[in-house]
Amino acid sequence: MARLFFLLSGEHETLPAAELKAILEAEGCPYKVLERLDQVLRIEADPTCVEAIQKRAALTRLCGLELYICEAEPSEAVKALRLTGLNEVLKSGESFAVRVKHVKGHAQQVDGMALERKLGEIILSMVVNAKVNLQNPQKTFAGILTDNKLVFGLKLADVPPKSFMERRPKKKPFFHPSSMPPKLARCMVNLARPKAGSLVFDPFCGTGSILIEAALMGCRILGMDIQRRMARGSLKNFKHFGIEPEGII
């Protein structure tokens, strides 16, 4: 078990954290919530769970291995960094970069770029032959300034946008103005906690938004709609994305 942190999208007050926890539960990953900050969730879990988050999540942006959390003051950040076991995550000769992000308007008194430089200098002094590479680093350290705290650690994964833009309702062969956006549909599937290979049934499938996201996560899908036109339309959309449903009623 390790301390992990996740930068959430902030698109909704509760859905991003709820989705993340649902994914962990669906994948059978034990976890303990340590703290909920603005757009950041800190947990204790096995780092291997990050792979599932990266593949499935719609509303998570970054996953990291937490090295420390401190007050959002440069002096405190430097002091805390000196106490970490950096050699466990950055080996001699490896290249790195430091990125600091403000969440919303938090900790505006802290100059993010200046803090990046200062922390980078400390890392260089602590790890033999470490090198700064801002373009293509082997390791990236991420600092998140939120709720007057700095959460700092090794970035384990960015969570890709999963081509949601390509699956917008108007991009599909069959369109209806009531279609659910793919990002929300993906979140809804995750909240239902299915595993890959399990059957997802949508009794009001409409244009198929929820079932498309479930299928792209490796689930088997079955849909139903009271309107025959919608059922036929959803089949067009499934075919467009190369999806074969178990059936449409």
C-alpha positions as a Markdown table, in Angstrom:
| # | Residue | x | y | z |
|---|---|---|---|---|
| 1 | Met | 0.0 | 0.0 | 0.0 |
| 2 | Ala | 1.2 | 3.5 | -0.8 |
| 3 | Arg | -0.1 | 7.0 | -0.5 |
| 4 | Leu | -1.6 | 8.2 | -3.9 |
| 5 | Phe | -3.2 | 11.4 | -5.0 |
| 6 | Phe | -5.5 | 12.1 | -7.9 |
| 7 | Leu | -6.1 | 15.4 | -9.6 |
| 8 | Leu | -9.9 | 15.5 | -10.4 |
| 9 | Ser | -11.5 | 17.4 | -13.3 |
| 10 | Gly | -13.6 | 19.7 | -11.2 |
| 11 | Glu | -16.5 | 19.5 | -13.6 |
| 12 | His | -18.8 | 18.5 | -10.8 |
| 13 | Glu | -18.6 | 18.8 | -7.0 |
| 14 | Thr | -19.0 | 15.1 | -6.2 |
| 15 | Leu | -19.0 | 13.0 | -9.4 |
| 16 | Pro | -15.2 | 12.8 | -10.0 |
| 17 | Ala | -14.4 | 11.4 | -6.6 |
| 18 | Ala | -17.4 | 9.1 | -6.6 |
| 19 | Glu | -16.4 | 7.8 | -10.1 |
| 20 | Leu | -12.8 | 7.2 | -8.9 |
| 21 | Lys | -13.9 | 5.3 | -5.8 |
| 22 | Ala | -16.4 | 3.3 | -7.9 |
| 23 | Ile | -13.6 | 2.2 | -10.3 |
| 24 | Leu | -11.4 | 1.0 | -7.4 |
| 25 | Glu | -14.3 | -1.0 | -6.0 |
| 26 | Ala | -15.2 | -2.5 | -9.4 |
| 27 | Glu | -11.6 | -3.6 | -10.0 |
| 28 | Gly | -11.4 | -5.1 | -6.5 |
| 29 | Cys | -8.7 | -2.6 | -5.3 |
| 30 | Pro | -8.7 | -2.1 | -1.5 |
| 31 | Tyr | -8.3 | 1.6 | -0.6 |
| 32 | Lys | -8.6 | 4.0 | 2.3 |
| 33 | Val | -9.5 | 7.7 | 1.7 |
| 34 | Leu | -7.0 | 9.9 | 3.5 |
| 35 | Glu | -8.3 | 13.3 | 2.6 |
| 36 | Arg | -10.6 | 15.1 | 0.1 |
| 37 | Leu | -9.3 | 18.5 | -1.0 |
| 38 | Asp | -10.6 | 20.8 | -3.7 |
| 39 | Gln | -10.1 | 18.7 | -7.0 |
| 40 | Val | -7.7 | 16.3 | -5.2 |
| 41 | Leu | -8.4 | 13.0 | -3.6 |
| 42 | Arg | -5.7 | 11.4 | -1.4 |
| 43 | Ile | -5.9 | 7.7 | -0.8 |
| 44 | Glu | -3.9 | 4.7 | 0.5 |
| 45 | Ala | -3.9 | 1.9 | -2.1 |
| 46 | Asp | -1.7 | -0.4 | -4.1 |
| 47 | Pro | -0.1 | 1.7 | -7.0 |
| 48 | Thr | -1.1 | -1.0 | -9.5 |
| 49 | Cys | -4.7 | 0.4 | -9.2 |
| 50 | Val | -3.6 | 3.4 | -11.3 |
| 51 | Glu | -3.7 | 1.3 | -14.5 |
| 52 | Ala | -7.5 | 0.8 | -14.0 |
| 53 | Ile | -8.1 | 4.5 | -13.3 |
| 54 | Gln | -6.1 | 5.5 | -16.4 |
| 55 | Lys | -8.1 | 3.1 | -18.6 |
| 56 | Arg | -11.6 | 3.8 | -17.2 |
| 57 | Ala | -11.9 | 7.2 | -15.7 |
| 58 | Ala | -13.7 | 10.1 | -17.3 |
| 59 | Leu | -13.3 | 12.7 | -14.6 |
| 60 | Thr | -9.7 | 12.2 | -13.3 |
| 61 | Arg | -6.8 | 14.1 | -14.9 |
| 62 | Leu | -3.6 | 12.8 | -13.1 |
| 63 | Cys | -2.5 | 10.1 | -10.8 |
| 64 | Gly | 0.6 | 10.4 | -8.6 |
| 65 | Leu | 2.6 | 8.7 | -5.9 |
| 66 | Glu | 2.5 | 11.1 | -2.9 |
| 67 | Leu | 5.9 | 12.0 | -1.4 |
| 68 | Tyr | 4.6 | 14.6 | 1.0 |
| 69 | Ile | 1.9 | 17.1 | 1.8 |
| 70 | Cys | 2.6 | 20.4 | 3.5 |
| 71 | Glu | 1.4 | 24.0 | 3.9 |
| 72 | Ala | 1.4 | 25.9 | 0.6 |
| 73 | Glu | 4.6 | 27.8 | 1.4 |
| 74 | Pro | 7.9 | 27.5 | -0.5 |
| 75 | Ser | 10.0 | 27.2 | 2.6 |
| 76 | Glu | 7.7 | 24.3 | 3.9 |
| 77 | Ala | 7.9 | 22.6 | 0.5 |
| 78 | Val | 11.7 | 22.7 | 0.5 |
| 79 | Lys | 11.9 | 21.4 | 4.0 |
| 80 | Ala | 9.5 | 18.6 | 3.3 |
| 81 | Leu | 11.3 | 17.6 | 0.1 |
| 82 | Arg | 14.7 | 17.3 | 1.9 |
| 83 | Leu | 13.1 | 14.7 | 4.2 |
| 84 | Thr | 11.8 | 12.4 | 1.5 |
| 85 | Gly | 13.6 | 9.3 | 0.2 |
| 86 | Leu | 14.0 | 10.6 | -3.4 |
| 87 | Asn | 16.5 | 7.9 | -4.3 |
| 88 | Glu | 13.7 | 5.4 | -4.2 |
| 89 | Val | 11.8 | 7.1 | -7.1 |
| 90 | Leu | 14.6 | 8.8 | -9.0 |
| 91 | Lys | 17.7 | 6.9 | -9.8 |
| 92 | Ser | 21.2 | 8.3 | -10.5 |
| 93 | Gly | 21.4 | 9.5 | -14.1 |
| 94 | Glu | 17.7 | 9.8 | -14.7 |
| 95 | Ser | 16.2 | 12.9 | -16.1 |
| 96 | Phe | 13.2 | 14.7 | -14.5 |
| 97 | Ala | 11.0 | 17.7 | -14.6 |
| 98 | Val | 8.9 | 19.5 | -11.9 |
| 99 | Arg | 5.4 | 20.8 | -12.6 |
| 100 | Val | 3.3 | 22.8 | -10.1 |
| 101 | Lys | -0.3 | 23.5 | -10.7 |
| 102 | His | -2.7 | 25.8 | -8.9 |
| 103 | Val | -6.2 | 24.5 | -8.5 |
| 104 | Lys | -8.7 | 27.3 | -9.2 |
| 105 | Gly | -7.6 | 30.4 | -7.1 |
| 106 | His | -5.8 | 28.5 | -4.3 |
| 107 | Ala | -2.4 | 29.6 | -3.0 |
| 108 | Gln | -2.0 | 32.5 | -5.4 |
| 109 | Gln | 0.7 | 33.9 | -3.1 |
| 110 | Val | 2.9 | 31.1 | -4.4 |
| 111 | Asp | 4.8 | 31.6 | -7.7 |
| 112 | Gly | 4.4 | 28.2 | -9.3 |
| 113 | Met | 7.3 | 28.6 | -11.7 |
| 114 | Ala | 9.6 | 29.8 | -9.0 |
| 115 | Leu | 8.6 | 26.8 | -6.8 |
| 116 | Glu | 9.3 | 24.4 | -9.7 |
| 117 | Arg | 12.8 | 25.8 | -10.1 |
| 118 | Lys | 13.5 | 25.7 | -6.4 |
| 119 | Leu | 12.3 | 22.1 | -6.0 |
| 120 | Gly | 14.2 | 21.1 | -9.1 |
| 121 | Glu | 17.4 | 22.5 | -7.5 |
| 122 | Ile | 16.8 | 20.5 | -4.4 |
| 123 | Ile | 16.3 | 17.3 | -6.3 |
| 124 | Leu | 19.5 | 17.9 | -8.3 |
| 125 | Ser | 21.4 | 18.3 | -5.0 |
| 126 | Met | 19.9 | 15.1 | -3.6 |
| 127 | Val | 20.2 | 12.6 | -6.5 |
| 128 | Val | 23.6 | 11.9 | -8.0 |
| 129 | Asn | 23.8 | 12.7 | -11.7 |
| 130 | Ala | 20.1 | 13.6 | -12.0 |
| 131 | Lys | 19.4 | 15.8 | -15.0 |
| 132 | Val | 16.7 | 18.3 | -15.8 |
| 133 | Asn | 14.8 | 17.6 | -19.0 |
| 134 | Leu | 11.7 | 19.7 | -19.5 |
| 135 | Gln | 10.8 | 18.4 | -22.9 |
| 136 | Asn | 11.0 | 14.6 | -22.4 |
| 137 | Pro | 11.8 | 13.7 | -18.8 |
| 138 | Gln | 12.0 | 10.1 | -17.6 |
| 139 | Lys | 10.3 | 11.1 | -14.4 |
| 140 | Thr | 7.9 | 14.0 | -13.7 |
| 141 | Phe | 7.3 | 15.4 | -10.2 |
| 142 | Ala | 3.9 | 17.0 | -9.8 |
| 143 | Gly | 2.9 | 19.5 | -7.2 |
| 144 | Ile | -0.8 | 20.5 | -6.7 |
| 145 | Leu | -1.6 | 23.7 | -4.8 |
| 146 | Thr | -5.1 | 23.4 | -3.3 |
| 147 | Asp | -6.8 | 24.4 | -0.1 |
| 148 | Asn | -3.6 | 26.2 | 1.1 |
| 149 | Lys | -1.7 | 22.9 | 0.8 |
| 150 | Leu | 0.9 | 21.5 | -1.5 |
| 151 | Val | 0.5 | 17.8 | -2.5 |
| 152 | Phe | 3.7 | 16.7 | -4.1 |
| 153 | Gly | 4.8 | 13.5 | -5.6 |
| 154 | Leu | 5.9 | 11.4 | -8.6 |
| 155 | Lys | 3.5 | 11.4 | -11.5 |
| 156 | Leu | 2.4 | 7.9 | -12.3 |
| 157 | Ala | 0.0 | 8.6 | -15.1 |
| 158 | Asp | -1.9 | 11.2 | -17.0 |
| 159 | Val | -5.4 | 10.2 | -17.7 |
| 160 | Pro | -6.1 | 10.6 | -21.5 |
| 161 | Pro | -9.3 | 12.2 | -22.7 |
| 162 | Lys | -10.3 | 8.9 | -24.4 |
| 163 | Ser | -11.5 | 10.5 | -27.6 |
| 164 | Phe | -14.6 | 11.9 | -26.0 |
| 165 | Met | -14.7 | 14.6 | -28.6 |
| 166 | Glu | -14.9 | 12.1 | -31.4 |
| 167 | Arg | -17.9 | 10.5 | -29.7 |
| 168 | Arg | -20.0 | 13.6 | -29.1 |
| 169 | Pro | -23.6 | 13.2 | -30.0 |
| 170 | Lys | -23.4 | 15.2 | -33.3 |
| 171 | Lys | -20.4 | 13.1 | -34.4 |
| 172 | Lys | -22.5 | 9.9 | -34.4 |
| 173 | Pro | -24.5 | 8.7 | -37.4 |
| 174 | Phe | -27.7 | 8.7 | -35.5 |
| 175 | Phe | -28.3 | 11.9 | -33.5 |
| 176 | His | -31.0 | 12.9 | -31.0 |
| 177 | Pro | -30.9 | 16.2 | -29.0 |
| 178 | Ser | -31.5 | 14.3 | -25.8 |
| 179 | Ser | -28.3 | 12.2 | -26.2 |
| 180 | Met | -26.1 | 11.9 | -23.2 |
| 181 | Pro | -22.5 | 13.3 | -23.6 |
| 182 | Pro | -19.9 | 10.5 | -23.7 |
| 183 | Lys | -18.0 | 11.8 | -20.7 |
| 184 | Leu | -21.1 | 11.7 | -18.5 |
| 185 | Ala | -22.1 | 8.3 | -20.0 |
| 186 | Arg | -18.6 | 6.9 | -19.1 |
| 187 | Cys | -19.0 | 8.2 | -15.6 |
| 188 | Met | -22.4 | 6.6 | -15.3 |
| 189 | Val | -21.1 | 3.3 | -16.4 |
| 190 | Asn | -18.2 | 3.5 | -13.9 |
| 191 | Leu | -20.7 | 4.4 | -11.1 |
| 192 | Ala | -22.5 | 1.1 | -11.8 |
| 193 | Arg | -19.2 | -0.7 | -11.1 |
| 194 | Pro | -19.1 | -3.3 | -13.9 |
| 195 | Lys | -16.0 | -5.3 | -14.7 |
| 196 | Ala | -14.7 | -6.0 | -18.2 |
| 197 | Gly | -16.6 | -9.0 | -19.6 |
| 198 | Ser | -19.7 | -8.4 | -17.4 |
| 199 | Leu | -23.1 | -7.6 | -19.0 |
| 200 | Val | -24.4 | -4.1 | -19.0 |
| 201 | Phe | -28.1 | -3.7 | -19.7 |
| 202 | Asp | -29.6 | -0.3 | -20.5 |
| 203 | Pro | -33.5 | -0.5 | -20.5 |
| 204 | Phe | -33.8 | 3.1 | -22.0 |
| 205 | Cys | -30.8 | 3.0 | -24.3 |
| 206 | Gly | -31.8 | 5.8 | -26.7 |
| 207 | Thr | -28.9 | 6.5 | -29.0 |
| 208 | Gly | -26.7 | 4.1 | -27.1 |
| 209 | Ser | -24.3 | 6.5 | -25.3 |
| 210 | Ile | -24.1 | 4.6 | -22.1 |
| 211 | Leu | -23.7 | 1.2 | -23.9 |
| 212 | Ile | -21.0 | 2.5 | -26.2 |
| 213 | Glu | -18.9 | 3.6 | -23.3 |
| 214 | Ala | -19.5 | 0.3 | -21.5 |
| 215 | Ala | -18.5 | -1.6 | -24.6 |
| 216 | Leu | -15.3 | 0.4 | -25.0 |
| 217 | Met | -14.4 | -0.6 | -21.4 |
| 218 | Gly | -14.7 | -4.3 | -22.4 |
| 219 | Cys | -18.2 | -5.0 | -21.2 |
| 220 | Arg | -20.9 | -7.0 | -23.0 |
| 221 | Ile | -23.9 | -4.8 | -23.8 |
| 222 | Leu | -27.7 | -5.3 | -24.1 |
| 223 | Gly | -30.1 | -2.5 | -24.8 |
| 224 | Met | -33.8 | -1.8 | -25.0 |
| 225 | Asp | -35.9 | 1.2 | -25.9 |
| 226 | Ile | -39.7 | 1.6 | -26.2 |
| 227 | Gln | -39.2 | 3.5 | -29.5 |
| 228 | Arg | -38.2 | 1.3 | -32.4 |
| 229 | Arg | -36.6 | 4.3 | -34.2 |
| 230 | Met | -34.2 | 4.8 | -31.2 |
| 231 | Ala | -33.3 | 1.1 | -31.0 |
| 232 | Arg | -32.5 | 1.0 | -34.7 |
| 233 | Gly | -30.5 | 4.3 | -34.4 |
| 234 | Ser | -28.5 | 2.9 | -31.6 |
| 235 | Leu | -27.5 | -0.1 | -33.8 |
| 236 | Lys | -26.2 | 2.4 | -36.4 |
| 237 | Asn | -24.1 | 4.0 | -33.7 |
| 238 | Phe | -22.7 | 0.7 | -32.4 |
| 239 | Lys | -21.7 | -0.3 | -36.0 |
| 240 | His | -20.0 | 3.1 | -36.4 |
| 241 | Phe | -17.7 | 2.3 | -33.5 |
| 242 | Gly | -17.2 | -1.3 | -34.3 |
| 243 | Ile | -19.3 | -2.6 | -31.4 |
| 244 | Glu | -21.3 | -5.8 | -31.5 |
| 245 | Pro | -24.1 | -5.8 | -28.9 |
| 246 | Glu | -25.5 | -9.0 | -27.3 |
| 247 | Gly | -28.9 | -7.7 | -28.5 |
| 248 | Ile | -31.2 | -4.7 | -28.9 |
| 249 | Ile | -34.9 | -5.1 | -28.0 |
